[in-house]
Amino acid sequence: MNDENLYQIVRDKICDWIYEGYYEDGDRIPAERELAQMLNVSRVTIRRCLTELEEERLIQREVGRGTRITFRNCGHRGELDMIVLVAPARNPFFSEFIGKFQSCAEERGALLLYVEKPCQEVLEDCLYRLYKRGLRNVVVWLEDIRADLRKLSRLRALGMNMVFFDSDQGFPYADCVTLDNGLAVRTLYEELERLGCERIGYIGWDAFGMYSIREREKAYHEKAQDDGKGVFLRAPWTQRRRCEAIVRDTFEKDRDRIFDAVICSDREMGEAVLRAAAHVGAEVMIATVDEVTRGIGREVVAYRQNLEVVVEQIFASLQKQCVDGRNWTPKLLQIEGTLYRQKG
């Protein structure tokens, strides 16, 4: 085995120890001689590896005191020529999002690689696999997956640049780019009022671990100044495939609670509500965050995400991490959308 292969094996092993939590921030690692014995390589190989890790600011050598691990929450300089998108392909919003993303990548001369959002594997383990293959710039769309901040801090320290879309979970170890969810719901509410609606309800999901779901319902409560009775339905996120039937049953059972208008939390819910309302003959104005599929048979008030701006901001955030390096600081960036009257 040549020296280059040995060096990579040693580097991977030390990074494994850090990612797996064997060494935490500030911990001291064994001396060169001990590491050489543990990994069955020469001290020259160990010294080269430690020198490069020190240049990357992952370790710090202290004369007379040894070498300690240093977790730095900063960007990592490099070329933005390859980006990995980890996202849920089954989300109704996905095809539109990745189409914009691909166009933006091509304009900037970057190669976009897509990885399906992991179902069985832990998200951070998936990201670490990408890191070990030399892929250091990632965009993550969590949807309903929870992030482990401890592991994200290790990935950041190891040298991974990250942007999270539609979530605040990556903060403070990643930039987070989202729709301005509060503004979206307030704008829909005010437009419904302008159209003469007095009793405005809300229909959403029960998955409050998801940033957009939580923030949109929160904004509704603040705008409506209600006591919680304005929420007509929180559908189970785990039963999304039955959403239309759940909404229809609720309409039929609670006809006395039918509002003048309802705000739907997203496109998927909006389409289910539209079909259910048509089935039971409910005369209710419907507003949604994100446009619904065309051919719906009635006018809808929609708040449309500006995907061009969202994608450009994601690229700008990654670029800043690659260029600014040590001067990068994490940000939660909320993007304004556009009110839209969608014809049936």
Beta strands, then each sheet from edge to edge (+ up, - down):
strand 1: 28-29
strand 2: 59-62
strand 3: 66-69
strand 4: 82-87
strand 5: 111-116
strand 6: 137-141
strand 7: 161-165
strand 8: 175-179
strand 9: 200-205
strand 10: 231-235
strand 11: 261-264
strand 12: 285-289
strand 13: 300-304
strand 14: 332-335
strand 15: 338-342
sheet 1: 1+ 3- 2+
sheet 2: 5+ 4+ 6+ 7+ 8+ 14+
sheet 3: 10+ 9+ 11+ 12+ 13+ 15-
end
